[in-house]
Amino acid sequence: MGKTIAAISTASGVGGVAIIRVSGADSLKIAKKTFRPLGKTPVENFEPYKMYVGEIDGGSFTDFGMCVFFKAPRSYTGEDMVELHCHGGIAVTRGILKRTIELGAVPATRGEFTKIAFLNGKMSLSSCEGLIDMINSESVGEVKAGYYLYRENLCKKVKKLQDKLTYALAYIDAGIDYPEEGVTEDNYDVILEALNEVKSSVSEMIGKYGTGRKIKNGVKVAILGKPNAGKSSLLNRLLDYDKAIVSSVAGTTRDAVEGEIDVDGVKFIFSDTAGIRESEDEIENAGIEKSIKILNSSDVCVVVLDGSQKPDSDDKKILEDTLGKDRIIVINKIDLGVVCDIKGDVYVSAKNGEGVDELKSKLLEKSFGGKIDLNADFLTEERHLVALKETLKSVEDAIAGFSVNTADLSAIDIHAAWLSLGRISGETADEAIISEIFDKFCVGK
């Protein structure tokens, strides 16, 4: 018989309601000793999935709350599970948790409830990753991308591809075991068609990783320009609060200042960098060097030019350094009149906010090629990308192998592709990968 685990499943701190979750064979037995129902139905006769009102024994105190029993296998973990809903408070929740442990439960480790669900076949590994992505999400895009994984949509795609590979392997095996039904050059097309379908689907999924990564992690935007071009004022206007120090003294920003906003459900992470110019100030030069590193790691760069002045050598150097990058040229300070003769993508006044909404739209366009459909299926996890790239290589090797090898040798590559796909769902993932994923979870989930 496996252990029974318990944990507080709601965020720590003061709140209206908290939940203590208990999972395992003894969960109902522990609930019987902890919960005194207000009605006539004893705990052992609780109807599953129904809330009961009563008193909760916290050892040295009593709380009034509710209890619900989830019967295996129709529970989150696939085991018998009980939830005690008490008043939210640090002393209350810790006291009730302590009482469940005194009665035989073991404190749950990080992500242990979800790991048990995975091991009991209630969730795929990719679904578990989607769940933690949803919990940690800070934008609508992240929530939707996580939900795509959580609802097994990626896993279903992967299993369909595995089925095609299984079909190809079975076809080859039939030729080996039953030569009279053999796989010959005359019917290679049946296998090659299946492999090419897998190749096409996997290539399409890999192609969506760039967009998926930005949706999950946010779009990194470097704000560049010479000192006093209005970069800090523009960042403050975008964030709608004063994050960066604004001064008429050139070189005030010595280090990168970061801030985040949500644009149509996508998180944008801005870095207001030190002004890039020639300088003899050692500290300012350190900031400029960091600005260049931020530029190189950004998804989009916003080059801010002072529209009230003619561009000088520093402006031209920045424009030269950002050639080839996904770049938006912003002409700032239009409230002072525009004399800058460089054509901008957006004209703004950081002082009064004019043009800032247009800049946000331009950021979406530059990052995603236009308006983005957050309901589409995107690849968001680097682990999945690696597995799909390995799958693609194995499938390509198998296809190429048919022209130079016997079919049974190509079967080795096909099997390797099947195993790579299995790492996404968790069918072939090793313990190290599984542990790494569940370490990202909080205790109680």
C-alpha positions as CSV (number, residue, x, y, z in Angstrom):
1,M,0.0,0.0,0.0
2,G,1.4,3.4,-1.0
3,K,1.8,6.3,1.4
4,T,-0.8,8.9,2.0
5,I,0.4,12.5,1.4
6,A,-0.9,15.9,2.6
7,A,-0.2,19.5,1.9
8,I,-1.8,23.0,1.8
9,S,-2.9,23.5,-1.8
10,T,-3.7,27.2,-1.6
11,A,-1.2,30.1,-1.5
12,S,0.3,30.8,1.9
13,G,-0.9,33.8,3.8
14,V,-4.3,35.3,4.9
15,G,-7.3,34.6,2.8
16,G,-11.0,33.7,2.8
17,V,-10.6,30.0,2.2
18,A,-7.7,27.6,2.3
19,I,-7.6,23.9,1.1
20,I,-5.7,21.1,2.7
21,R,-5.4,18.2,0.2
22,V,-4.9,14.6,1.3
23,S,-4.3,11.8,-1.2
24,G,-3.8,8.1,-0.7
25,A,-5.4,4.9,0.6
26,D,-5.8,6.3,4.1
27,S,-7.2,9.7,3.1
28,L,-10.8,8.9,4.0
29,K,-9.7,7.3,7.3
30,I,-7.8,10.5,8.1
31,A,-10.8,12.6,7.2
32,K,-13.0,10.6,9.5
33,K,-10.7,11.5,12.4
34,T,-10.4,15.1,11.4
35,F,-13.8,16.1,10.2
36,R,-17.1,16.1,12.1
37,P,-20.0,16.5,9.7
38,L,-22.9,18.7,10.7
39,G,-25.4,16.4,9.1
40,K,-26.2,12.7,9.8
41,T,-24.0,11.2,7.1
42,P,-20.8,9.8,8.6
43,V,-17.6,10.5,6.8
44,E,-17.1,6.9,5.7
45,N,-20.5,7.1,3.8
46,F,-19.7,10.4,2.1
47,E,-21.0,10.6,-1.4
48,P,-18.0,11.3,-3.7
49,Y,-17.7,14.8,-5.3
50,K,-20.2,16.3,-2.8
51,M,-19.3,19.1,-0.3
52,Y,-20.2,18.4,3.3
53,V,-20.3,21.1,6.1
54,G,-18.9,20.5,9.5
55,E,-16.2,21.0,12.1
56,I,-12.5,20.5,11.3
57,D,-10.2,19.3,14.1
58,G,-7.0,21.3,14.2
59,G,-5.6,19.6,17.3
60,S,-5.6,22.4,19.7
61,F,-8.5,24.3,18.0
62,T,-11.6,23.7,15.9
63,D,-12.5,25.4,12.7
64,F,-15.8,25.3,10.7
65,G,-15.5,24.4,7.1
66,M,-16.2,21.8,4.4
67,C,-15.0,18.4,3.3
68,V,-15.2,16.7,-0.1
69,F,-14.2,13.1,-1.0
70,F,-12.8,12.1,-4.5
71,K,-13.0,8.4,-5.0
72,A,-10.3,6.6,-7.1
73,P,-9.8,6.5,-10.0
74,R,-12.0,9.6,-10.6
75,S,-9.8,12.0,-8.7
76,Y,-6.9,14.3,-9.6
77,T,-4.3,11.9,-8.5
78,G,-6.1,8.7,-9.5
79,E,-6.1,7.7,-5.8
80,D,-8.7,8.2,-3.1
81,M,-8.4,11.9,-2.2
82,V,-9.9,14.3,0.4
83,E,-10.0,18.1,0.5
84,L,-10.6,20.0,3.7
85,H,-11.8,23.6,3.1
86,C,-11.0,25.7,6.1
87,H,-10.8,29.5,6.8
88,G,-7.7,31.0,5.2
89,G,-5.1,31.9,7.7
90,I,-1.5,30.8,8.5
91,A,-2.2,29.3,11.9
92,V,-5.5,27.6,10.9
93,T,-4.1,25.9,7.7
94,R,-0.8,24.9,9.3
95,G,-2.6,23.5,12.3
96,I,-5.0,21.4,10.3
97,L,-2.1,20.1,8.1
98,K,-0.2,19.2,11.2
99,R,-3.2,17.3,12.4
100,T,-3.4,15.2,9.2
101,I,0.3,14.4,9.5
102,E,-0.2,13.3,13.2
103,L,-2.9,10.9,11.9
104,G,-0.5,9.2,9.4
105,A,-0.2,11.4,6.3
106,V,3.3,12.3,5.0
107,P,4.1,15.9,3.9
108,A,3.9,16.1,0.1
109,T,7.0,17.2,-1.8
110,R,7.0,19.7,-4.7
111,G,4.6,18.7,-7.4
112,E,4.0,15.3,-5.8
113,F,0.2,15.3,-6.3
114,T,0.6,15.9,-10.0
115,K,3.5,13.4,-10.3
116,I,1.2,10.7,-8.8
117,A,-1.4,11.8,-11.4
118,F,1.2,11.3,-14.2
119,L,2.4,8.0,-12.8
120,N,-1.3,6.8,-12.6
121,G,-1.9,7.7,-16.2
122,K,-4.2,10.6,-15.4
123,M,-2.0,13.1,-17.2
124,S,0.7,13.1,-19.8
125,L,4.1,14.7,-19.0
126,S,3.3,17.5,-21.5
127,S,0.0,18.1,-19.8
128,C,1.8,18.5,-16.4
129,E,4.1,21.0,-18.0
130,G,1.1,22.9,-19.3
131,L,-0.4,23.0,-15.8
132,I,2.7,24.6,-14.3
133,D,2.9,27.0,-17.2
134,M,-0.7,28.1,-16.4
135,I,0.1,28.5,-12.7
136,N,3.1,30.7,-13.4
137,S,1.5,32.6,-16.3
138,E,1.5,36.4,-16.2
139,S,-0.4,37.1,-19.5
140,V,-3.4,35.7,-21.4
141,G,-1.1,34.3,-24.0
142,E,0.8,32.3,-21.4
143,V,-2.5,31.0,-20.0
144,K,-3.7,29.9,-23.4
145,A,-0.4,28.2,-24.3
146,G,-0.3,26.4,-21.1
147,Y,-4.0,25.3,-21.4
148,Y,-3.2,23.9,-24.9
149,L,-0.7,21.5,-23.3
150,Y,-2.8,20.9,-20.2
151,R,-5.8,19.7,-22.2
152,E,-3.5,17.1,-23.9
153,N,-3.7,18.8,-27.4
154,L,0.0,18.4,-28.0
155,C,0.0,14.9,-26.6
156,K,-2.8,13.9,-29.0
157,K,-0.8,15.2,-32.0
158,V,2.2,13.3,-30.8
159,K,0.3,10.0,-30.4
160,K,-1.1,10.3,-33.9
161,L,2.4,10.7,-35.3
162,Q,3.6,7.7,-33.2
163,D,0.7,5.7,-34.7
164,K,1.9,6.4,-38.2
165,L,5.4,5.3,-37.2
166,T,4.0,2.2,-35.6
167,Y,2.2,1.4,-38.8
168,A,5.4,1.8,-40.8
169,L,7.3,-0.5,-38.4
170,A,4.5,-3.1,-38.5
171,Y,4.6,-3.0,-42.3
172,I,8.4,-3.6,-42.3
173,D,8.1,-6.4,-39.6
174,A,5.5,-8.1,-41.7
175,G,7.9,-8.3,-44.5
176,I,10.6,-9.8,-42.3
177,D,8.4,-12.3,-40.5
178,Y,6.3,-13.2,-43.6
179,P,8.5,-12.9,-46.7
180,E,5.6,-13.8,-48.9
181,E,4.0,-10.6,-47.7
182,G,7.3,-8.8,-48.0
183,V,8.2,-5.2,-48.2
184,T,9.8,-4.7,-51.5
185,E,10.7,-1.7,-53.7
186,D,7.2,-2.1,-55.2
187,N,5.5,-1.1,-51.9
188,Y,8.0,1.2,-50.3
189,D,5.6,4.0,-51.2
190,V,3.2,3.0,-48.4
191,I,5.9,3.4,-45.8
192,L,7.4,6.5,-47.3
193,E,4.1,8.2,-47.5
194,A,3.6,7.7,-43.7
195,L,7.1,8.9,-43.0
196,N,6.7,12.0,-45.2
197,E,3.5,12.8,-43.4
198,V,5.3,12.6,-40.0
199,K,8.2,14.7,-41.4
200,S,5.8,17.4,-42.6
201,S,3.8,17.6,-39.3
202,V,7.0,17.7,-37.2
203,S,8.6,20.4,-39.4
204,E,5.4,22.5,-39.0
205,M,5.4,22.1,-35.2
206,I,9.1,23.1,-35.0
207,G,8.4,26.2,-37.1
208,K,6.0,27.4,-34.4
209,Y,8.5,27.4,-31.6
210,G,9.8,30.9,-32.2
211,T,6.3,32.4,-31.7
212,G,5.5,30.0,-28.9
213,R,8.6,30.9,-27.0
214,K,7.7,34.6,-27.2
215,I,4.2,33.9,-26.0
216,K,5.4,31.9,-23.0
217,N,8.5,33.9,-22.0
218,G,7.5,37.3,-23.2
219,V,8.9,39.4,-26.1
220,K,12.3,41.0,-25.1
221,V,12.4,44.6,-26.3
222,A,15.6,46.7,-26.0
223,I,15.0,50.5,-26.0
224,L,18.1,52.1,-27.6
225,G,19.2,55.6,-28.4
226,K,21.7,58.2,-27.6
227,P,21.5,59.9,-24.2
228,N,18.6,62.3,-23.6
229,A,16.6,61.0,-26.6
230,G,13.7,60.3,-24.3
231,K,14.2,56.5,-23.8
232,S,13.3,56.6,-20.1
233,S,10.3,58.9,-20.6
234,L,9.1,56.5,-23.3
235,L,9.5,53.5,-21.0
236,N,7.6,55.3,-18.3
237,R,4.8,56.2,-20.7
238,L,4.6,52.6,-22.0
239,L,4.4,51.2,-18.4
240,D,2.0,54.0,-17.3
241,Y,4.1,54.7,-14.2
242,D,7.5,56.2,-13.4
243,K,9.9,53.3,-13.5
244,A,13.0,55.0,-14.9
245,I,14.6,58.2,-13.7
246,V,14.0,61.1,-16.1
247,S,16.6,63.9,-16.3
248,S,17.8,66.5,-18.7
249,V,21.3,65.4,-17.8
250,A,22.7,63.1,-20.5
251,G,23.9,59.8,-19.3
252,T,21.5,59.5,-16.3
253,T,20.7,55.9,-17.1
254,R,23.8,54.0,-16.2
255,D,22.2,50.5,-16.0
256,A,19.3,48.8,-17.8
257,V,15.9,49.4,-16.3
258,E,13.3,46.8,-17.0
259,G,9.5,46.8,-17.1
260,E,6.7,44.7,-18.4
261,I,3.3,45.4,-20.1
262,D,0.6,43.3,-21.7
263,V,-0.3,44.0,-25.3
264,D,-3.3,42.1,-26.6
265,G,-2.6,39.2,-24.2
266,V,1.2,39.0,-24.9
267,K,3.8,40.0,-22.3
268,F,6.5,42.5,-23.5
269,I,9.6,42.9,-21.4
270,F,11.3,46.2,-22.0
271,S,14.9,47.1,-21.1
272,D,15.6,50.8,-21.1
273,T,19.4,50.8,-21.7
274,A,22.1,53.3,-21.1
275,G,22.5,55.8,-24.0
276,I,24.9,54.5,-26.6
277,R,27.6,57.1,-27.5
278,E,31.3,57.6,-27.3
279,S,32.2,58.4,-23.6
280,E,35.3,58.7,-21.4
281,D,33.2,58.0,-18.3
282,E,34.2,54.4,-17.1
283,I,30.9,53.8,-15.4
284,E,28.9,55.0,-18.3
285,N,31.0,52.9,-20.7
286,A,30.1,49.8,-18.5
287,G,26.4,50.6,-19.0
288,I,26.9,51.1,-22.7
289,E,28.6,47.7,-23.0
290,K,25.7,46.1,-21.2
291,S,23.3,47.9,-23.6
292,I,25.0,46.2,-26.5
293,K,24.6,42.8,-24.8
294,I,20.9,43.5,-24.2
295,L,20.5,44.4,-27.9
296,N,22.0,41.2,-29.0
297,S,19.7,39.1,-26.8
298,S,16.5,41.0,-27.7
299,D,13.7,39.9,-30.0
300,V,12.9,43.5,-31.1
301,C,14.8,46.7,-30.6
302,V,13.2,50.2,-30.4
303,V,15.6,52.9,-31.6
304,V,14.6,56.2,-30.1
305,L,15.6,59.4,-32.0
306,D,15.1,63.0,-30.8
307,G,12.8,64.4,-33.4
308,S,13.5,67.9,-32.3
309,Q,17.1,67.6,-33.5
310,K,19.0,66.7,-36.6
311,P,20.5,63.2,-36.3
312,D,24.2,63.2,-35.3
313,S,27.0,60.7,-35.6
314,D,25.8,58.8,-32.4
315,D,22.3,58.4,-33.9
316,K,23.7,57.1,-37.2
317,K,26.0,54.7,-35.4
318,I,23.1,53.2,-33.5
319,L,21.0,52.8,-36.7
320,E,24.0,51.2,-38.3
321,D,24.5,48.8,-35.4
322,T,20.9,47.7,-35.4
323,L,20.7,47.0,-39.2
324,G,19.4,43.5,-39.7
325,K,17.6,43.3,-36.4
326,D,13.8,43.4,-36.0
327,R,13.8,47.1,-35.4
328,I,11.3,49.9,-34.9
329,I,12.6,53.5,-35.4
330,V,10.7,55.8,-33.0
331,I,10.9,59.6,-33.6
332,N,10.3,61.1,-30.1
333,K,9.5,64.6,-28.9
334,I,7.2,65.4,-31.7
335,D,5.5,67.9,-29.4
336,L,8.6,70.1,-29.9
337,G,8.3,70.0,-33.7
338,V,10.1,67.5,-36.0
339,V,13.3,68.5,-37.7
340,C,14.8,65.0,-37.7
341,D,15.2,64.0,-41.4
342,I,15.3,60.2,-40.8
343,K,12.1,58.4,-41.6
344,G,10.6,56.8,-38.5
345,D,8.2,53.9,-38.2
346,V,6.3,55.6,-35.4
347,Y,6.2,59.2,-34.3
348,V,5.5,59.7,-30.6
349,S,5.6,62.2,-27.7
350,A,6.6,60.4,-24.6
351,K,5.6,63.6,-22.8
352,N,1.9,63.6,-23.7
353,G,1.5,60.0,-24.9
354,E,0.7,60.7,-28.5
355,G,1.6,57.8,-30.8
356,V,2.3,55.3,-27.9
357,D,-0.7,53.1,-28.8
358,E,0.5,53.0,-32.4
359,L,4.0,51.9,-31.0
360,K,2.3,49.0,-29.1
361,S,0.6,47.9,-32.3
362,K,3.9,48.1,-34.2
363,L,5.5,46.0,-31.5
364,L,3.0,43.2,-32.1
365,E,3.4,43.5,-35.8
366,K,7.2,43.3,-35.6
367,S,7.2,40.5,-33.1
368,F,4.6,38.2,-34.7
369,G,4.2,39.5,-38.3
370,G,0.8,41.1,-37.5
371,K,-2.1,40.3,-35.2
372,I,-1.6,37.0,-33.3
373,D,-4.2,34.3,-32.8
374,L,-3.6,33.2,-29.2
375,N,-5.9,30.3,-29.6
376,A,-3.6,28.6,-32.2
377,D,-1.4,25.7,-31.2
378,F,2.2,26.8,-30.5
379,L,5.3,24.9,-29.4
380,T,6.4,26.6,-26.2
381,E,8.7,24.2,-24.3
382,E,12.4,23.9,-25.3
383,R,12.3,20.2,-24.2
384,H,9.6,19.5,-26.8
385,L,11.6,21.3,-29.4
386,V,14.7,19.2,-28.8
387,A,12.6,16.0,-28.9
388,L,11.0,17.1,-32.2
389,K,14.3,18.0,-33.8
390,E,15.6,14.5,-32.9
391,T,12.4,13.0,-34.3
392,L,12.8,14.9,-37.6
393,K,16.4,13.8,-38.0
394,S,15.5,10.2,-37.4
395,V,12.6,10.3,-39.9
396,E,14.8,12.0,-42.5
397,D,17.5,9.3,-42.0
398,A,14.9,6.6,-42.4
399,I,13.5,8.2,-45.6
400,A,17.1,8.5,-47.0
401,G,17.9,5.0,-45.9
402,F,15.3,3.4,-48.1
403,S,17.3,4.3,-51.2
404,V,20.5,2.7,-49.9
405,N,19.6,0.2,-47.2
406,T,17.2,-2.7,-46.6
407,A,13.9,-1.8,-45.0
408,D,14.9,-3.4,-41.7
409,L,17.8,-1.0,-41.2
410,S,15.5,2.0,-41.8
411,A,13.3,0.5,-39.1
412,I,16.0,1.4,-36.5
413,D,15.7,5.1,-37.4
414,I,11.9,4.9,-37.4
415,H,12.0,3.3,-33.9
416,A,14.3,6.1,-32.7
417,A,11.8,8.7,-34.0
418,W,9.0,6.9,-32.0
419,L,11.1,7.0,-28.8
420,S,11.9,10.7,-29.3
421,L,8.2,11.5,-29.6
422,G,7.5,9.4,-26.5
423,R,9.7,11.8,-24.4
424,I,7.1,14.6,-25.0
425,S,4.2,12.5,-23.6
426,G,6.4,10.9,-21.0
427,E,6.1,7.4,-22.3
428,T,9.9,7.2,-22.8
429,A,11.1,10.1,-20.6
430,D,13.8,9.1,-18.0
431,E,13.6,9.8,-14.3
432,A,15.9,12.8,-14.5
433,I,13.6,14.6,-16.9
434,I,10.5,13.7,-14.9
435,S,12.1,15.0,-11.6
436,E,13.2,18.2,-13.3
437,I,9.7,19.0,-14.4
438,F,8.0,18.3,-11.1
439,D,10.7,20.3,-9.2
440,K,9.1,23.4,-10.9
441,F,5.8,22.8,-9.0
442,C,4.9,24.2,-5.7
443,V,4.0,21.9,-2.7
444,G,0.3,21.1,-2.8
445,K,-0.1,20.8,-6.5
